[in-house]
Amino acid sequence: MSANSNDVIQKKRGRPAIGQDPVLSFRIPPHFRDTIDDWRSRERDQPSRSVAIRWLIRKGLKAEALKTNK
């Protein structure tokens, strides 16, 4: 016999977790967004905008660290 129709499966509340990192949100002007999109469209693996922004920030921070350590 099947499960009792009165049995209720409790669902977890809220949006499901999609990652471990906290969200950081910021506004950028359209021309700056377009520059990022142009850059990522030329990349071989076609990264998402979020991945492209993370990569560009990491690259900028690394360049700054190299400049500072000279």
PyMOL Python script that loads the backbone (N, CA, C, O; Angstrom):
from pymol import cmd

cmd.read_pdbstr("""\
ATOM      1  N   MET A   1       0.846  -1.181   0.000  1.00  0.00           N
ATOM      2  CA  MET A   1       0.000   0.000   0.000  1.00  0.00           C
ATOM      3  C   MET A   1       0.890   1.243   0.000  1.00  0.00           C
ATOM      4  O   MET A   1       1.980   1.214   0.571  1.00  0.00           O
ATOM      5  N   SER A   2       0.454   2.319  -0.621  1.00  0.00           N
ATOM      6  CA  SER A   2       1.237   3.543  -0.723  1.00  0.00           C
ATOM      7  C   SER A   2       1.186   4.323   0.588  1.00  0.00           C
ATOM      8  O   SER A   2       0.439   3.987   1.507  1.00  0.00           O
ATOM      9  N   ALA A   3       2.004   5.375   0.646  1.00  0.00           N
ATOM     10  CA  ALA A   3       2.064   6.206   1.850  1.00  0.00           C
ATOM     11  C   ALA A   3       0.713   6.857   2.098  1.00  0.00           C
ATOM     12  O   ALA A   3      -0.060   7.108   1.173  1.00  0.00           O
ATOM     13  N   ASN A   4       0.456   7.115   3.339  1.00  0.00           N
ATOM     14  CA  ASN A   4      -0.795   7.753   3.742  1.00  0.00           C
ATOM     15  C   ASN A   4      -0.877   9.136   3.103  1.00  0.00           C
ATOM     16  O   ASN A   4       0.096   9.888   3.156  1.00  0.00           O
ATOM     17  N   SER A   5      -1.999   9.486   2.507  1.00  0.00           N
ATOM     18  CA  SER A   5      -2.151  10.774   1.844  1.00  0.00           C
ATOM     19  C   SER A   5      -2.122  11.929   2.834  1.00  0.00           C
ATOM     20  O   SER A   5      -2.001  13.085   2.430  1.00  0.00           O
ATOM     21  N   ASN A   6      -2.232  11.633   4.123  1.00  0.00           N
ATOM     22  CA  ASN A   6      -2.170  12.685   5.132  1.00  0.00           C
ATOM     23  C   ASN A   6      -0.738  12.996   5.550  1.00  0.00           C
ATOM     24  O   ASN A   6      -0.505  13.982   6.250  1.00  0.00           O
ATOM     25  N   ASP A   7       0.239  12.166   5.130  1.00  0.00           N
ATOM     26  CA  ASP A   7       1.643  12.430   5.451  1.00  0.00           C
ATOM     27  C   ASP A   7       2.115  13.636   4.648  1.00  0.00           C
ATOM     28  O   ASP A   7       1.919  13.711   3.435  1.00  0.00           O
ATOM     29  N   VAL A   8       2.736  14.570   5.345  1.00  0.00           N
ATOM     30  CA  VAL A   8       3.223  15.791   4.694  1.00  0.00           C
ATOM     31  C   VAL A   8       4.745  15.800   4.774  1.00  0.00           C
ATOM     32  O   VAL A   8       5.322  15.597   5.842  1.00  0.00           O
ATOM     33  N   ILE A   9       5.386  16.037   3.638  1.00  0.00           N
ATOM     34  CA  ILE A   9       6.838  16.158   3.605  1.00  0.00           C
ATOM     35  C   ILE A   9       7.178  17.629   3.810  1.00  0.00           C
ATOM     36  O   ILE A   9       6.803  18.483   3.006  1.00  0.00           O
ATOM     37  N   GLN A  10       7.890  17.911   4.893  1.00  0.00           N
ATOM     38  CA  GLN A  10       8.256  19.283   5.205  1.00  0.00           C
ATOM     39  C   GLN A  10       9.387  19.740   4.289  1.00  0.00           C
ATOM     40  O   GLN A  10      10.396  19.048   4.153  1.00  0.00           O
ATOM     41  N   LYS A  11       9.226  20.884   3.671  1.00  0.00           N
ATOM     42  CA  LYS A  11      10.265  21.455   2.818  1.00  0.00           C
ATOM     43  C   LYS A  11      11.094  22.433   3.634  1.00  0.00           C
ATOM     44  O   LYS A  11      10.614  23.038   4.593  1.00  0.00           O
ATOM     45  N   LYS A  12      12.358  22.573   3.227  1.00  0.00           N
ATOM     46  CA  LYS A  12      13.213  23.564   3.873  1.00  0.00           C
ATOM     47  C   LYS A  12      12.753  24.948   3.451  1.00  0.00           C
ATOM     48  O   LYS A  12      12.355  25.151   2.303  1.00  0.00           O
ATOM     49  N   ARG A  13      12.804  25.888   4.360  1.00  0.00           N
ATOM     50  CA  ARG A  13      12.377  27.249   4.061  1.00  0.00           C
ATOM     51  C   ARG A  13      13.492  28.028   3.396  1.00  0.00           C
ATOM     52  O   ARG A  13      14.671  27.766   3.635  1.00  0.00           O
ATOM     53  N   GLY A  14      13.126  28.976   2.570  1.00  0.00           N
ATOM     54  CA  GLY A  14      14.087  29.874   1.948  1.00  0.00           C
ATOM     55  C   GLY A  14      14.658  29.347   0.651  1.00  0.00           C
ATOM     56  O   GLY A  14      14.357  28.238   0.208  1.00  0.00           O
ATOM     57  N   ARG A  15      15.481  30.169   0.067  1.00  0.00           N
ATOM     58  CA  ARG A  15      16.110  29.835  -1.195  1.00  0.00           C
ATOM     59  C   ARG A  15      17.195  28.786  -0.969  1.00  0.00           C
ATOM     60  O   ARG A  15      17.922  28.855   0.022  1.00  0.00           O
ATOM     61  N   PRO A  16      17.313  27.817  -1.873  1.00  0.00           N
ATOM     62  CA  PRO A  16      18.361  26.805  -1.704  1.00  0.00           C
ATOM     63  C   PRO A  16      19.755  27.414  -1.830  1.00  0.00           C
ATOM     64  O   PRO A  16      19.972  28.336  -2.617  1.00  0.00           O
ATOM     65  N   ALA A  17      20.678  26.899  -1.061  1.00  0.00           N
ATOM     66  CA  ALA A  17      22.056  27.390  -1.107  1.00  0.00           C
ATOM     67  C   ALA A  17      22.692  27.004  -2.429  1.00  0.00           C
ATOM     68  O   ALA A  17      22.547  25.869  -2.884  1.00  0.00           O
ATOM     69  N   ILE A  18      23.402  27.951  -3.056  1.00  0.00           N
ATOM     70  CA  ILE A  18      24.055  27.652  -4.327  1.00  0.00           C
ATOM     71  C   ILE A  18      25.561  27.797  -4.235  1.00  0.00           C
ATOM     72  O   ILE A  18      26.262  27.482  -5.196  1.00  0.00           O
ATOM     73  N   GLY A  19      26.070  28.255  -3.129  1.00  0.00           N
ATOM     74  CA  GLY A  19      27.511  28.421  -2.986  1.00  0.00           C
ATOM     75  C   GLY A  19      27.879  28.752  -1.567  1.00  0.00           C
ATOM     76  O   GLY A  19      27.012  29.000  -0.729  1.00  0.00           O
ATOM     77  N   GLN A  20      29.145  28.755  -1.302  1.00  0.00           N
ATOM     78  CA  GLN A  20      29.639  29.017   0.037  1.00  0.00           C
ATOM     79  C   GLN A  20      29.999  30.486   0.244  1.00  0.00           C
ATOM     80  O   GLN A  20      29.983  30.985   1.368  1.00  0.00           O
ATOM     81  N   ASP A  21      30.324  31.170  -0.851  1.00  0.00           N
ATOM     82  CA  ASP A  21      30.800  32.549  -0.747  1.00  0.00           C
ATOM     83  C   ASP A  21      29.644  33.526  -0.601  1.00  0.00           C
ATOM     84  O   ASP A  21      28.597  33.351  -1.225  1.00  0.00           O
ATOM     85  N   PRO A  22      29.829  34.563   0.228  1.00  0.00           N
ATOM     86  CA  PRO A  22      28.774  35.575   0.355  1.00  0.00           C
ATOM     87  C   PRO A  22      28.664  36.397  -0.931  1.00  0.00           C
ATOM     88  O   PRO A  22      29.630  36.540  -1.680  1.00  0.00           O
ATOM     89  N   VAL A  23      27.489  36.921  -1.165  1.00  0.00           N
ATOM     90  CA  VAL A  23      27.228  37.732  -2.353  1.00  0.00           C
ATOM     91  C   VAL A  23      27.713  39.153  -2.115  1.00  0.00           C
ATOM     92  O   VAL A  23      27.494  39.722  -1.046  1.00  0.00           O
ATOM     93  N   LEU A  24      28.363  39.713  -3.104  1.00  0.00           N
ATOM     94  CA  LEU A  24      28.789  41.109  -3.075  1.00  0.00           C
ATOM     95  C   LEU A  24      28.163  41.769  -4.298  1.00  0.00           C
ATOM     96  O   LEU A  24      28.392  41.347  -5.432  1.00  0.00           O
ATOM     97  N   SER A  25      27.387  42.788  -4.059  1.00  0.00           N
ATOM     98  CA  SER A  25      26.692  43.422  -5.160  1.00  0.00           C
ATOM     99  C   SER A  25      27.123  44.873  -5.263  1.00  0.00           C
ATOM    100  O   SER A  25      27.308  45.548  -4.250  1.00  0.00           O
ATOM    101  N   PHE A  26      27.281  45.351  -6.488  1.00  0.00           N
ATOM    102  CA  PHE A  26      27.677  46.735  -6.696  1.00  0.00           C
ATOM    103  C   PHE A  26      27.154  47.208  -8.046  1.00  0.00           C
ATOM    104  O   PHE A  26      26.810  46.403  -8.911  1.00  0.00           O
ATOM    105  N   ARG A  27      27.100  48.509  -8.210  1.00  0.00           N
ATOM    106  CA  ARG A  27      26.621  49.107  -9.453  1.00  0.00           C
ATOM    107  C   ARG A  27      27.811  49.579 -10.281  1.00  0.00           C
ATOM    108  O   ARG A  27      28.787  50.112  -9.752  1.00  0.00           O
ATOM    109  N   ILE A  28      27.708  49.372 -11.589  1.00  0.00           N
ATOM    110  CA  ILE A  28      28.721  49.883 -12.497  1.00  0.00           C
ATOM    111  C   ILE A  28      28.016  50.561 -13.671  1.00  0.00           C
ATOM    112  O   ILE A  28      26.917  50.160 -14.052  1.00  0.00           O
ATOM    113  N   PRO A  29      28.641  51.578 -14.237  1.00  0.00           N
ATOM    114  CA  PRO A  29      28.024  52.255 -15.375  1.00  0.00           C
ATOM    115  C   PRO A  29      27.938  51.314 -16.585  1.00  0.00           C
ATOM    116  O   PRO A  29      28.753  50.402 -16.720  1.00  0.00           O
ATOM    117  N   PRO A  30      26.964  51.532 -17.453  1.00  0.00           N
ATOM    118  CA  PRO A  30      26.794  50.659 -18.627  1.00  0.00           C
ATOM    119  C   PRO A  30      28.054  50.535 -19.486  1.00  0.00           C
ATOM    120  O   PRO A  30      28.344  49.452 -19.992  1.00  0.00           O
ATOM    121  N   HIS A  31      28.803  51.622 -19.657  1.00  0.00           N
ATOM    122  CA  HIS A  31      29.994  51.535 -20.515  1.00  0.00           C
ATOM    123  C   HIS A  31      31.067  50.640 -19.884  1.00  0.00           C
ATOM    124  O   HIS A  31      31.827  49.983 -20.596  1.00  0.00           O
ATOM    125  N   PHE A  32      31.126  50.617 -18.562  1.00  0.00           N
ATOM    126  CA  PHE A  32      32.083  49.748 -17.864  1.00  0.00           C
ATOM    127  C   PHE A  32      31.656  48.284 -18.004  1.00  0.00           C
ATOM    128  O   PHE A  32      32.490  47.408 -18.238  1.00  0.00           O
ATOM    129  N   ARG A  33      30.358  48.028 -17.859  1.00  0.00           N
ATOM    130  CA  ARG A  33      29.819  46.675 -18.054  1.00  0.00           C
ATOM    131  C   ARG A  33      30.088  46.205 -19.479  1.00  0.00           C
ATOM    132  O   ARG A  33      30.465  45.054 -19.698  1.00  0.00           O
ATOM    133  N   ASP A  34      29.893  47.100 -20.448  1.00  0.00           N
ATOM    134  CA  ASP A  34      30.128  46.739 -21.852  1.00  0.00           C
ATOM    135  C   ASP A  34      31.593  46.403 -22.097  1.00  0.00           C
ATOM    136  O   ASP A  34      31.904  45.504 -22.878  1.00  0.00           O
ATOM    137  N   THR A  35      32.490  47.120 -21.435  1.00  0.00           N
ATOM    138  CA  THR A  35      33.920  46.835 -21.573  1.00  0.00           C
ATOM    139  C   THR A  35      34.238  45.441 -21.043  1.00  0.00           C
ATOM    140  O   THR A  35      35.004  44.698 -21.656  1.00  0.00           O
ATOM    141  N   ILE A  36      33.651  45.089 -19.906  1.00  0.00           N
ATOM    142  CA  ILE A  36      33.844  43.742 -19.343  1.00  0.00           C
ATOM    143  C   ILE A  36      33.270  42.692 -20.290  1.00  0.00           C
ATOM    144  O   ILE A  36      33.906  41.667 -20.538  1.00  0.00           O
ATOM    145  N   ASP A  37      32.080  42.940 -20.817  1.00  0.00           N
ATOM    146  CA  ASP A  37      31.450  41.990 -21.737  1.00  0.00           C
ATOM    147  C   ASP A  37      32.263  41.820 -23.021  1.00  0.00           C
ATOM    148  O   ASP A  37      32.368  40.713 -23.548  1.00  0.00           O
ATOM    149  N   ASP A  38      32.838  42.917 -23.525  1.00  0.00           N
ATOM    150  CA  ASP A  38      33.698  42.817 -24.710  1.00  0.00           C
ATOM    151  C   ASP A  38      34.915  41.950 -24.418  1.00  0.00           C
ATOM    152  O   ASP A  38      35.300  41.109 -25.230  1.00  0.00           O
ATOM    153  N   TRP A  39      35.522  42.164 -23.239  1.00  0.00           N
ATOM    154  CA  TRP A  39      36.689  41.373 -22.864  1.00  0.00           C
ATOM    155  C   TRP A  39      36.340  39.891 -22.781  1.00  0.00           C
ATOM    156  O   TRP A  39      37.046  39.046 -23.332  1.00  0.00           O
ATOM    157  N   ARG A  40      35.253  39.586 -22.092  1.00  0.00           N
ATOM    158  CA  ARG A  40      34.926  38.168 -21.890  1.00  0.00           C
ATOM    159  C   ARG A  40      34.486  37.490 -23.181  1.00  0.00           C
ATOM    160  O   ARG A  40      34.635  36.276 -23.317  1.00  0.00           O
ATOM    161  N   SER A  41      33.948  38.248 -24.130  1.00  0.00           N
ATOM    162  CA  SER A  41      33.542  37.642 -25.404  1.00  0.00           C
ATOM    163  C   SER A  41      34.751  37.212 -26.225  1.00  0.00           C
ATOM    164  O   SER A  41      34.637  36.343 -27.090  1.00  0.00           O
ATOM    165  N   ARG A  42      35.916  37.818 -25.958  1.00  0.00           N
ATOM    166  CA  ARG A  42      37.140  37.449 -26.668  1.00  0.00           C
ATOM    167  C   ARG A  42      37.876  36.292 -26.000  1.00  0.00           C
ATOM    168  O   ARG A  42      38.799  35.719 -26.580  1.00  0.00           O
ATOM    169  N   GLU A  43      37.468  35.952 -24.789  1.00  0.00           N
ATOM    170  CA  GLU A  43      38.113  34.847 -24.076  1.00  0.00           C
ATOM    171  C   GLU A  43      37.683  33.508 -24.675  1.00  0.00           C
ATOM    172  O   GLU A  43      36.538  33.340 -25.095  1.00  0.00           O
ATOM    173  N   ARG A  44      38.617  32.562 -24.704  1.00  0.00           N
ATOM    174  CA  ARG A  44      38.367  31.262 -25.331  1.00  0.00           C
ATOM    175  C   ARG A  44      37.229  30.499 -24.649  1.00  0.00           C
ATOM    176  O   ARG A  44      36.408  29.884 -25.329  1.00  0.00           O
ATOM    177  N   ASP A  45      37.171  30.531 -23.319  1.00  0.00           N
ATOM    178  CA  ASP A  45      36.159  29.733 -22.602  1.00  0.00           C
ATOM    179  C   ASP A  45      34.853  30.490 -22.352  1.00  0.00           C
ATOM    180  O   ASP A  45      33.953  29.938 -21.719  1.00  0.00           O
ATOM    181  N   GLN A  46      34.716  31.733 -22.824  1.00  0.00           N
ATOM    182  CA  GLN A  46      33.492  32.524 -22.692  1.00  0.00           C
ATOM    183  C   GLN A  46      32.963  32.526 -21.252  1.00  0.00           C
ATOM    184  O   GLN A  46      31.880  32.002 -20.993  1.00  0.00           O
ATOM    185  N   PRO A  47      33.718  33.111 -20.314  1.00  0.00           N
ATOM    186  CA  PRO A  47      33.278  33.098 -18.906  1.00  0.00           C
ATOM    187  C   PRO A  47      32.008  33.927 -18.706  1.00  0.00           C
ATOM    188  O   PRO A  47      31.723  34.845 -19.475  1.00  0.00           O
ATOM    189  N   SER A  48      31.262  33.590 -17.674  1.00  0.00           N
ATOM    190  CA  SER A  48      30.108  34.405 -17.308  1.00  0.00           C
ATOM    191  C   SER A  48      30.619  35.767 -16.846  1.00  0.00           C
ATOM    192  O   SER A  48      31.810  35.926 -16.578  1.00  0.00           O
ATOM    193  N   ARG A  49      29.738  36.733 -16.755  1.00  0.00           N
ATOM    194  CA  ARG A  49      30.144  38.066 -16.302  1.00  0.00           C
ATOM    195  C   ARG A  49      30.713  37.984 -14.886  1.00  0.00           C
ATOM    196  O   ARG A  49      31.721  38.625 -14.589  1.00  0.00           O
ATOM    197  N   SER A  50      30.081  37.206 -14.013  1.00  0.00           N
ATOM    198  CA  SER A  50      30.563  37.082 -12.634  1.00  0.00           C
ATOM    199  C   SER A  50      31.969  36.498 -12.585  1.00  0.00           C
ATOM    200  O   SER A  50      32.827  36.999 -11.859  1.00  0.00           O
ATOM    201  N   VAL A  51      32.203  35.452 -13.349  1.00  0.00           N
ATOM    202  CA  VAL A  51      33.525  34.828 -13.383  1.00  0.00           C
ATOM    203  C   VAL A  51      34.543  35.807 -13.952  1.00  0.00           C
ATOM    204  O   VAL A  51      35.660  35.908 -13.445  1.00  0.00           O
ATOM    205  N   ALA A  52      34.165  36.527 -15.001  1.00  0.00           N
ATOM    206  CA  ALA A  52      35.072  37.502 -15.612  1.00  0.00           C
ATOM    207  C   ALA A  52      35.451  38.593 -14.617  1.00  0.00           C
ATOM    208  O   ALA A  52      36.621  38.965 -14.525  1.00  0.00           O
ATOM    209  N   ILE A  53      34.487  39.102 -13.880  1.00  0.00           N
ATOM    210  CA  ILE A  53      34.766  40.152 -12.896  1.00  0.00           C
ATOM    211  C   ILE A  53      35.699  39.626 -11.812  1.00  0.00           C
ATOM    212  O   ILE A  53      36.645  40.313 -11.427  1.00  0.00           O
ATOM    213  N   ARG A  54      35.444  38.412 -11.313  1.00  0.00           N
ATOM    214  CA  ARG A  54      36.329  37.833 -10.297  1.00  0.00           C
ATOM    215  C   ARG A  54      37.745  37.680 -10.844  1.00  0.00           C
ATOM    216  O   ARG A  54      38.715  37.976 -10.147  1.00  0.00           O
ATOM    217  N   TRP A  55      37.868  37.217 -12.092  1.00  0.00           N
ATOM    218  CA  TRP A  55      39.174  37.011 -12.693  1.00  0.00           C
ATOM    219  C   TRP A  55      39.903  38.343 -12.863  1.00  0.00           C
ATOM    220  O   TRP A  55      41.091  38.446 -12.559  1.00  0.00           O
ATOM    221  N   LEU A  56      39.195  39.359 -13.347  1.00  0.00           N
ATOM    222  CA  LEU A  56      39.819  40.664 -13.559  1.00  0.00           C
ATOM    223  C   LEU A  56      40.247  41.313 -12.240  1.00  0.00           C
ATOM    224  O   LEU A  56      41.304  41.941 -12.174  1.00  0.00           O
ATOM    225  N   ILE A  57      39.443  41.164 -11.202  1.00  0.00           N
ATOM    226  CA  ILE A  57      39.820  41.694  -9.886  1.00  0.00           C
ATOM    227  C   ILE A  57      41.070  40.988  -9.381  1.00  0.00           C
ATOM    228  O   ILE A  57      42.001  41.631  -8.896  1.00  0.00           O
ATOM    229  N   ARG A  58      41.087  39.659  -9.499  1.00  0.00           N
ATOM    230  CA  ARG A  58      42.253  38.888  -9.048  1.00  0.00           C
ATOM    231  C   ARG A  58      43.501  39.319  -9.815  1.00  0.00           C
ATOM    232  O   ARG A  58      44.567  39.494  -9.225  1.00  0.00           O
ATOM    233  N   LYS A  59      43.366  39.488 -11.127  1.00  0.00           N
ATOM    234  CA  LYS A  59      44.488  39.915 -11.957  1.00  0.00           C
ATOM    235  C   LYS A  59      44.979  41.310 -11.545  1.00  0.00           C
ATOM    236  O   LYS A  59      46.185  41.543 -11.469  1.00  0.00           O
ATOM    237  N   GLY A  60      44.061  42.224 -11.282  1.00  0.00           N
ATOM    238  CA  GLY A  60      44.433  43.568 -10.853  1.00  0.00           C
ATOM    239  C   GLY A  60      45.119  43.576  -9.504  1.00  0.00           C
ATOM    240  O   GLY A  60      46.093  44.302  -9.306  1.00  0.00           O
ATOM    241  N   LEU A  61      44.623  42.777  -8.575  1.00  0.00           N
ATOM    242  CA  LEU A  61      45.240  42.707  -7.254  1.00  0.00           C
ATOM    243  C   LEU A  61      46.636  42.099  -7.323  1.00  0.00           C
ATOM    244  O   LEU A  61      47.550  42.527  -6.618  1.00  0.00           O
ATOM    245  N   LYS A  62      46.787  41.096  -8.182  1.00  0.00           N
ATOM    246  CA  LYS A  62      48.100  40.474  -8.343  1.00  0.00           C
ATOM    247  C   LYS A  62      49.090  41.476  -8.947  1.00  0.00           C
ATOM    248  O   LYS A  62      50.231  41.565  -8.495  1.00  0.00           O
ATOM    249  N   ALA A  63      48.661  42.229  -9.962  1.00  0.00           N
ATOM    250  CA  ALA A  63      49.521  43.236 -10.579  1.00  0.00           C
ATOM    251  C   ALA A  63      49.910  44.311  -9.571  1.00  0.00           C
ATOM    252  O   ALA A  63      51.054  44.764  -9.558  1.00  0.00           O
ATOM    253  N   GLU A  64      48.972  44.719  -8.734  1.00  0.00           N
ATOM    254  CA  GLU A  64      49.254  45.735  -7.712  1.00  0.00           C
ATOM    255  C   GLU A  64      50.255  45.203  -6.698  1.00  0.00           C
ATOM    256  O   GLU A  64      51.153  45.932  -6.277  1.00  0.00           O
ATOM    257  N   ALA A  65      50.113  43.936  -6.297  1.00  0.00           N
ATOM    258  CA  ALA A  65      51.045  43.333  -5.335  1.00  0.00           C
ATOM    259  C   ALA A  65      52.440  43.258  -5.925  1.00  0.00           C
ATOM    260  O   ALA A  65      53.422  43.503  -5.225  1.00  0.00           O
ATOM    261  N   LEU A  66      52.541  42.921  -7.213  1.00  0.00           N
ATOM    262  CA  LEU A  66      53.851  42.858  -7.858  1.00  0.00           C
ATOM    263  C   LEU A  66      54.476  44.250  -7.929  1.00  0.00           C
ATOM    264  O   LEU A  66      55.680  44.400  -7.724  1.00  0.00           O
ATOM    265  N   LYS A  67      53.666  45.264  -8.219  1.00  0.00           N
ATOM    266  CA  LYS A  67      54.155  46.637  -8.301  1.00  0.00           C
ATOM    267  C   LYS A  67      54.642  47.116  -6.932  1.00  0.00           C
ATOM    268  O   LYS A  67      55.665  47.793  -6.835  1.00  0.00           O
ATOM    269  N   THR A  68      53.910  46.765  -5.883  1.00  0.00           N
ATOM    270  CA  THR A  68      54.237  47.189  -4.524  1.00  0.00           C
ATOM    271  C   THR A  68      55.510  46.503  -4.017  1.00  0.00           C
ATOM    272  O   THR A  68      56.282  47.096  -3.264  1.00  0.00           O
ATOM    273  N   ASN A  69      55.721  45.259  -4.434  1.00  0.00           N
ATOM    274  CA  ASN A  69      56.872  44.490  -3.933  1.00  0.00           C
ATOM    275  C   ASN A  69      58.163  44.760  -4.683  1.00  0.00           C
ATOM    276  O   ASN A  69      59.174  44.117  -4.401  1.00  0.00           O
ATOM    277  N   LYS A  70      58.165  45.678  -5.616  1.00  0.00           N
ATOM    278  CA  LYS A  70      59.405  45.969  -6.367  1.00  0.00           C
ATOM    279  C   LYS A  70      60.360  46.796  -5.559  1.00  0.00           C
ATOM    280  O   LYS A  70      61.445  47.129  -6.036  1.00  0.00           O
TER     281      LYS A  70
END
""", "prot")
cmd.dss("prot")
cmd.show_as("cartoon", "prot")
cmd.util.cbc("prot")
cmd.orient("prot")
